[in-house]
Amino acid sequence: MKINIIFASKDLSRASLILEMLSRQGYAVATAHRSREVMGMLSEKSFDLVMIGQNLSDEEGLSFLKNLRAKNKNIPVIAVLESPDTVLDHMPSGLTMQTIMPHGPAGRETPKISYKLAFFQLGADECLSYSQDLHESIARIRAVVRRTVNIQADEVLKLNEIELNMSSYTVCINGKEITVTAKEFDLLYVFLSSPNRVLSRPYLIERVWGYNYFGSPRTVDVHVRRLRSKMGKAAHYVHTVPCVGYKLVPGK
């Protein structure tokens, strides 16, 4: 069963890695910049999940969530925020303190609450951050889908004798499970997702460690070396490309 998602944000480029990962895992993702686009899409087609950024082009995310929940109380919503723990410094259009915190003080004074808490108060099912681990974000999205759409099938990525189970985060080679760290799993996922493609160290840093990593790109070499040592004969699929990075060659 294909899961249909709308991802709405003013700056969709910020979400490019999440969008790419969702697509690779079989989700059908439609994108939008404006709140009225989202409402039009929801009226024309059945969607399983709405993901929204902190701001849309024509409306703040909090205001949009309030309006969406007024019309649709059931569709799951995930907010993807720039700074989830930042305290609100103004009251978004159409909202009051009483709207966000029904049991708090009345009036339009600036609430001393974070964006994350505000999104949860207005009906978000989950709040993510662009700075958090990419695979943790995907796992949290998958958990929301499981709770609301009731999909239980394992997601397995397979290449020759290598199998990655995306639901249990396990790796099997020739039917035998091997123990890998989270980063090693992520590296192997990127390799298996991009066979015969040269992957530079900066690209791997971005995909596995994220935008906010400021360490040496050579950390990739350390993790690849450790991963290869655990893969046994299957390590020969991972080729070093001198002065650039790595490439997975599936072979026959």
NORSUL-V497558 format. One record per helix or strand. SS is the DSSP state (hx for helix, st for strand). FROM is the first residue (numbers start at 0). LEN is the number of residues. If there is no record, write none. Layout:
# NORSUL-V497558
{{SS	FROM	LEN} {SS	FROM	LEN}}
This chain:
# NORSUL-V497558
{{st	3	5} {hx	11	13} {st	27	5} {hx	34	10} {st	48	5} {st	54	1} {st	59	1} {hx	60	11} {st	75	6} {st	86	1} {hx	96	4} {st	113	1} {hx	114	7} {st	125	4} {hx	133	16} {st	155	4} {st	161	4} {st	169	4} {st	175	3} {hx	181	12} {st	198	2} {hx	200	9} {hx	218	19} {st	237	4} {st	244	4}}
